[in-house]
């Protein structure tokens, strides 16, 4: 049987990736002592790698495909095919940022102020490219971790990953600039991408993952409404395309079904009720395929 060997990210992206795959229809079972997760798809063979290493192993052909960050693809300079950008991270669906930060009391106000100074980061190549574009000559040192603690002590500034900025504030750091915005990417080995079967498997996986991401911010709504109230209700009802309207057994009554953004539901339901909707049901979604 043909198999697609795919790398799953170990670390901060591991849990959201497993959850996303479950919503997409793939159950992944992990063991603390194994780097070989089991997947309930016999055509998939999964391995756990740190996101930082993923582009290198995909580029070399150890893996056919992998899920990792755009940041590590750029940092490694690996020659891989980006199949799809998948905007999910540890704490939500927004891109993460690599930011240039300094101690709150630092005299550094802009990138230009770092001329001749030292910057600590895990993202060395990307940071050097950023400084080159800004025409700033500064020393960039690789940090093995605890980067936030080095600002002001072992380095004049740091470049660190953040989603919310809370950790930087807790370390009394101030953001000077954004070096890179990054999202998760499904990447492929270039030779594997040329294999028709593997390419189709990767495209199918990308489609299902995209659908699972889209569904995380949406819910389904069902309700009944009379013919008389139908026009006013439809005027208030958002939908991906158009809501489904089906006649009920009771004359002059209709069933309405639609998909809407979850964030608007709490304001929308009272409006629909006032428009004559009855039996309103809200339900979660696993996938939404436009």
VEXVOTOR-275768 format. One record per residue (C-alpha): chain; x, y, z. Coordinates in Angstrom, 2 decimals. Example, Ala and Ser with C-alpha at 12.3 -4.5 7.8 and 13.67 -1.06 7.14 Angstrom:
BEGIN
A	12.30	-4.50	7.80
A	13.67	-1.06	7.14
//
This chain:
BEGIN
A	0.00	0.00	0.00
A	1.23	3.49	-0.86
A	1.94	5.75	2.08
A	2.54	9.44	2.57
A	5.15	10.09	5.27
A	4.21	13.28	7.11
A	5.90	15.15	9.91
A	3.84	16.52	12.79
A	5.32	19.33	14.92
A	6.50	18.46	18.41
A	6.29	21.25	20.98
A	3.90	24.19	21.16
A	2.17	23.31	17.88
A	1.69	19.63	18.76
A	-1.61	19.84	20.64
A	-3.39	22.27	18.27
A	-2.19	20.20	15.29
A	-3.59	16.96	16.72
A	-6.87	18.74	17.53
A	-7.06	20.21	14.02
A	-6.39	16.82	12.42
A	-9.19	15.32	14.53
A	-11.61	17.98	13.25
A	-10.41	17.24	9.73
A	-11.24	13.54	10.24
A	-7.88	12.04	11.24
A	-7.46	10.56	14.71
A	-3.87	10.73	15.93
A	-2.73	8.71	18.94
A	0.43	9.91	20.70
A	2.74	8.20	23.14
A	5.16	10.02	25.44
A	7.86	7.51	24.59
A	7.44	7.34	20.82
A	8.11	9.68	17.93
A	5.85	7.57	15.71
A	2.19	8.59	16.29
A	-0.48	6.30	14.92
A	-3.07	7.71	12.51
A	-6.35	6.03	11.63
A	-5.56	6.44	7.91
A	-3.49	3.53	6.57
A	-2.17	5.79	3.80
A	-0.50	8.13	6.30
A	2.70	7.44	8.23
A	3.35	10.14	10.84
A	6.54	11.14	12.64
A	7.11	13.79	15.33
A	9.81	16.39	14.72
A	10.46	19.81	16.20
A	9.06	22.52	13.94
A	12.58	23.98	13.58
A	13.83	20.73	12.01
A	10.83	20.00	9.82
A	11.83	21.95	6.68
A	15.26	20.28	6.61
A	13.83	16.76	6.79
A	11.15	17.53	4.21
A	13.73	19.12	1.92
A	16.01	16.07	2.19
A	13.15	13.65	1.46
A	13.11	11.98	4.88
A	9.50	13.20	4.92
A	7.11	13.66	2.02
A	5.33	16.48	3.82
A	5.24	18.29	7.13
A	3.46	20.90	9.20
A	5.69	23.69	10.45
A	5.90	27.47	10.65
A	6.71	29.82	7.81
A	9.41	31.21	10.14
A	11.33	27.93	10.19
A	10.98	27.43	6.43
A	12.62	30.82	5.90
A	15.20	30.28	8.65
A	16.34	26.93	7.23
A	16.33	28.16	3.61
A	15.19	24.65	2.66
A	13.98	24.07	-0.88
A	10.45	22.82	-0.22
A	7.07	23.27	-1.85
A	4.56	25.26	0.22
A	1.29	23.38	-0.34
A	-0.93	25.61	1.79
A	-0.80	28.24	4.51
A	-2.89	27.15	7.49
A	-3.50	30.05	9.89
A	-3.53	28.29	13.25
A	-1.22	28.53	16.24
A	-1.08	27.44	19.89
A	-3.55	30.05	21.12
A	-5.76	30.76	18.13
A	-6.11	31.33	14.42
A	-4.08	34.53	14.12
A	-0.50	34.73	12.77
A	2.29	34.73	15.33
A	4.96	37.43	15.32
A	8.71	37.51	15.76
A	9.34	40.88	17.34
A	12.37	42.97	18.15
A	12.18	43.80	21.85
A	14.29	45.69	24.39
A	14.08	46.33	28.13
A	11.39	48.90	28.93
A	13.98	51.43	30.11
A	16.25	51.01	27.07
A	17.21	54.06	25.01
A	16.55	52.06	21.82
A	13.52	53.54	20.06
A	13.94	52.14	16.54
A	15.92	49.52	14.64
A	18.45	52.19	13.65
A	19.41	52.58	17.31
A	20.80	49.02	17.32
A	23.73	49.89	15.07
A	26.80	48.07	16.43
A	24.82	46.41	19.23
A	24.01	42.75	20.00
A	20.76	40.90	19.36
A	19.97	37.41	20.72
A	17.49	35.14	18.94
A	16.74	31.64	17.69
A	15.81	33.14	14.31
A	19.31	34.19	13.22
A	19.08	34.09	9.41
A	15.73	35.91	9.26
A	16.92	38.53	11.74
A	20.10	39.16	9.74
A	18.03	39.58	6.57
A	15.72	41.99	8.40
A	18.67	44.11	9.57
A	20.18	44.07	6.08
A	16.97	45.50	4.62
A	16.98	48.17	7.33
A	20.69	48.88	6.58
A	21.65	48.28	10.21
A	24.90	46.53	11.16
A	24.39	44.65	14.41
A	25.68	41.38	15.85
A	23.13	38.57	15.85
A	23.82	35.73	18.28
A	22.00	32.41	18.44
A	20.04	31.87	21.65
A	19.49	28.35	22.96
A	16.42	29.41	24.94
A	15.39	31.70	27.77
A	15.89	34.50	25.24
A	13.67	36.98	27.10
A	15.98	36.81	30.14
A	18.99	37.88	28.04
A	17.66	41.30	27.07
A	19.66	44.00	28.83
A	22.01	41.46	30.42
A	23.63	39.44	27.65
A	22.24	41.34	24.66
A	21.01	44.84	23.89
A	17.86	43.44	22.25
A	16.17	40.17	21.41
A	14.05	38.84	18.57
A	11.42	36.55	20.08
A	8.20	34.81	19.11
A	4.94	36.14	20.56
A	1.23	35.53	20.10
A	-0.27	37.85	22.70
A	2.70	39.88	23.98
A	1.89	38.92	27.60
A	5.17	37.12	28.21
A	7.19	40.08	26.95
A	5.32	42.41	29.28
A	5.89	40.02	32.17
A	9.63	40.25	31.49
A	9.39	44.07	31.36
A	10.20	44.19	27.66
A	9.02	46.66	25.04
A	8.40	45.84	21.36
A	10.37	48.01	18.94
A	9.41	46.42	15.61
A	7.99	43.30	13.97
A	10.61	41.21	12.18
A	8.25	38.57	10.72
A	4.65	37.41	10.81
A	4.39	33.65	10.57
A	1.64	31.08	10.03
A	1.69	27.31	9.96
A	2.39	25.83	6.55
A	1.87	22.42	4.99
A	5.11	21.88	3.09
A	6.14	19.13	0.67
A	9.31	17.58	-0.61
A	9.68	18.71	-4.21
A	10.17	15.19	-5.59
A	7.18	13.90	-3.58
A	5.07	16.74	-4.99
A	5.78	15.44	-8.50
A	4.34	12.01	-7.60
A	0.66	12.15	-8.68
A	-0.62	9.93	-5.84
A	1.30	11.76	-3.12
A	0.34	15.13	-4.55
A	-3.34	14.20	-4.53
A	-3.06	12.94	-0.95
A	-1.44	16.20	0.16
A	-4.03	18.34	-1.65
A	-6.83	16.35	-0.02
A	-5.24	16.77	3.39
A	-4.84	20.52	2.80
A	-8.50	20.83	1.78
A	-9.72	19.05	4.91
A	-7.43	21.03	7.21
A	-8.58	24.30	5.65
A	-12.17	23.24	6.15
A	-11.49	22.40	9.80
A	-9.87	25.81	10.38
A	-12.75	27.66	8.75
A	-15.26	25.71	10.86
A	-13.62	26.78	14.13
A	-15.05	30.28	13.80
A	-18.48	29.28	12.49
A	-21.60	27.49	13.70
A	-24.71	26.09	12.07
A	-28.16	27.53	12.73
A	-31.55	25.87	12.17
A	-34.98	27.42	12.74
A	-38.58	27.43	11.58
A	-40.44	30.48	10.31
A	-43.84	31.28	8.79
A	-44.24	32.43	5.19
A	-45.35	35.84	6.43
A	-42.19	36.37	8.50
A	-39.79	34.78	5.98
A	-38.74	37.91	3.99
A	-37.88	39.92	7.10
A	-35.96	37.04	8.63
A	-33.91	36.37	5.47
A	-32.99	40.05	5.34
A	-31.37	39.75	8.78
A	-29.70	36.38	8.25
A	-26.02	36.26	7.16
A	-24.79	33.13	5.39
A	-21.78	31.68	3.58
A	-23.76	31.75	0.35
A	-27.54	31.70	0.77
A	-29.47	29.97	3.56
A	-31.29	26.74	2.75
A	-35.07	27.20	2.81
A	-37.23	24.05	2.88
A	-41.04	23.78	3.17
A	-42.39	22.04	6.25
A	-45.32	19.63	6.44
A	-47.33	22.41	8.06
A	-48.63	24.70	5.33
A	-46.97	28.13	5.00
A	-44.08	27.20	7.30
A	-40.41	26.77	6.36
A	-37.22	25.32	7.84
A	-34.16	27.55	7.53
A	-30.58	26.28	7.78
A	-27.41	28.34	7.48
A	-23.79	28.77	8.59
A	-22.72	31.98	10.33
A	-19.75	33.41	12.23
A	-19.88	32.24	15.84
A	-19.01	35.71	17.14
A	-22.30	37.19	15.84
A	-24.65	34.49	17.13
A	-25.34	35.98	20.56
A	-26.54	39.21	18.94
A	-28.22	37.44	16.01
A	-30.48	34.97	17.87
A	-32.59	37.65	19.66
A	-33.01	39.46	16.32
A	-34.16	36.27	14.60
A	-36.56	35.57	17.44
A	-38.12	39.02	17.04
A	-38.45	38.38	13.29
A	-40.61	35.31	14.00
A	-38.09	32.44	14.11
A	-39.11	29.44	16.22
A	-37.24	26.33	17.38
A	-33.81	27.92	16.88
A	-30.96	25.40	17.14
A	-27.25	26.24	17.18
A	-24.76	23.42	16.52
A	-20.95	23.13	16.15
A	-19.19	22.29	12.90
A	-16.15	20.14	12.17
A	-15.45	21.27	8.62
A	-16.70	23.99	6.28
A	-15.68	23.54	2.64
A	-16.61	26.66	0.62
//
